[in-house]
Amino acid sequence: TTRIFSGVKPTGHLTLGNYLGAVRQWVESDQHRADALFCVVDLHALTVEHDPARVRRLSRQAATLLLAAGLDPTLCTVFVQSHVDEHTRLSYLLECTAADGEMRRMIQYKEKSARERATGGSVRLSLLTYPVLMAADILAYRADEVPVGDDQAQHVELTRDLAVRFNQRYGQTFTVPRAVLPPVAARVMDLQDPTSKMGKSHAETSGIVYLLDEADVVRKKVMRAVTDSATDVVYDRAERPGVANLLELLAACTGTAPDTLAAGYGSYGALKRDTADAVVELLRPVRERHAELCADPAYVDGVLRDGARRARELARPTVDAAYRAIGLLPAG
Ligand code: TYM
């Protein structure tokens, strides 16, 4: 059977971008068609300045939201990365497989490290090695597919390179995975700055729709989305990014292609209203279910405990095999 692995990083509240780019595929397709594991990757949240209590809170919230969005623990495995030691064990072996130049070429590293330096902060070493830990997340489970948004595609490419290299040097150990992107909304843009990605850790939040935003807040954010000075509705990502983003959001909600939708609108106002309504309806059940689950923290804890146990069982043989293959003396 196909094995699927993906994750979400608790550096902020989950956004509409996380939902449409990744989580919705996990819920609607992946968990039904494969042996799927979904992980709250809390170790990854330590790569930038963080508040310990906030990371702990956001990890629990992310796990709760994944269940609220419809991940069903009877169909798939939901767990927290730091509960399974195999991720960090394997990460070190992959650090010994990767080259530093490869890490420095990663777009996210370049962007995030530049941002840290610009604000006078220092860059954590773990920000540089982040993609190696991500590769370990995936390879430890011998995942075939990694359903992600567009911004993670480069990291999955690196994961493939590391898997191939390790297998060539030390013998067949890992499955070489592939990224699977959603057909629309693989890159949801910020509503106030449609040339940059809607990111959960951005400081300016007026262009970000969070999964837990109230309906009136969602509506306001969509109605105030930045567009351009043209008046006709045309789907053109390069020249008309704001309008294209709205069309993609509506497309993701309705299942109709963005350019087909564009032909049916004569003004931005109507497009925004319909998009706002569609997003509100999309998120309503998630927010309601989240509230219910918050009232039952023991249930969420139980899911995560069982998930970690299963994840450990799956990862340990593969990571042990990698230890042997790379030349480490068995503990006996
Ligand atoms: P993270 O937490 O930034 O995002 C989680 C998922 O949401 C997708 N995504 C988006 N998709 C469309 N539009 C957007 N604006 C948008 N923003 C985020 C991401 O592509 C991702 O699929 N490094 C990863 C977490 C991770 C991981 C892994 C993923 C760690 N290990 C192993 C897959 C497999 C990250 O920071 O995702």
Boltz pocket constraint, residues with backbone or C-beta under 6 A from the ligand:
constraints:
  - pocket:
      binder: B
      contacts: [[A, 5], [A, 6], [A, 7], [A, 8], [A, 9], [A, 10], [A, 16], [A, 17], [A, 18], [A, 19], [A, 20], [A, 21], [A, 22], [A, 23], [A, 41], [A, 44], [A, 133], [A, 134], [A, 135], [A, 137], [A, 138], [A, 146], [A, 147], [A, 148], [A, 149], [A, 150], [A, 151], [A, 152], [A, 155], [A, 185], [A, 186], [A, 187], [A, 188], [A, 189], [A, 197], [A, 198], [A, 199], [A, 200]]
      max_distance: 6.0
